[in-house]
Amino acid sequence: MTTEWKNFKAAVKANESARTSDALSRLLTLSGEILAKKKSIHTYEQKIESVIARANALLR
């Protein structure tokens, strides 16, 4: 993301619309991938929470 963001800012400064559009497109793609990974992590965290709760119930 950092590299693409730098590319985007450079393209804007250079007033290069095609390059700016390409950089924004790549940023959008990367943002979507990051969001998907975060959702996956959240799902795993919920599963872990459930396992811990069941383990605690068995221990009591």
C-alpha positions in Angstrom: 0.0 0.0 0.0 2.8 2.4 0.9 4.4 2.1 -2.5 1.1 2.5 -4.4 0.2 5.5 -2.3 3.5 7.1 -3.2 3.0 6.3 -6.8 -0.5 7.8 -6.7 0.8 11.1 -5.1 3.6 11.3 -7.6 1.1 10.8 -10.5 -1.2 13.5 -9.1 1.7 16.0 -8.7 2.8 15.2 -12.3 -0.8 15.7 -13.5 -0.8 12.3 -15.2 -4.4 11.1 -15.3 -3.8 7.6 -16.7 -1.1 6.9 -14.1 -3.3 8.3 -11.4 -6.1 6.1 -12.4 -3.9 3.0 -12.5 -2.5 3.8 -9.1 -6.0 4.3 -7.7 -7.1 1.0 -9.2 -4.3 -0.9 -7.6 -5.0 0.8 -4.3 -8.6 -0.3 -4.5 -7.6 -3.9 -5.3 -5.1 -3.9 -2.4 -7.7 -2.4 0.0 -10.2 -5.1 -1.0 -7.6 -7.8 -0.3 -6.8 -6.3 3.1 -10.5 -6.1 4.0 -10.9 -9.8 3.0 -7.9 -10.8 5.2 -9.3 -8.7 8.2 -12.7 -10.4 7.8 -10.9 -13.8 7.8 -8.9 -12.9 10.9 -12.1 -11.7 12.7 -13.8 -15.0 11.9 -10.9 -17.0 13.3 -10.9 -14.8 16.5 -14.6 -15.6 17.0 -13.9 -19.3 16.6 -11.0 -19.0 19.1 -13.3 -17.1 21.6 -15.8 -19.9 21.3 -13.3 -22.6 21.9 -11.9 -20.8 25.0 -15.5 -20.3 26.4 -16.2 -24.0 26.0 -12.9 -24.9 27.6 -13.6 -22.6 30.5 -17.1 -24.2 30.9 -15.5 -27.7 31.1 -13.0 -26.6 33.6 -15.6 -25.2 36.0 
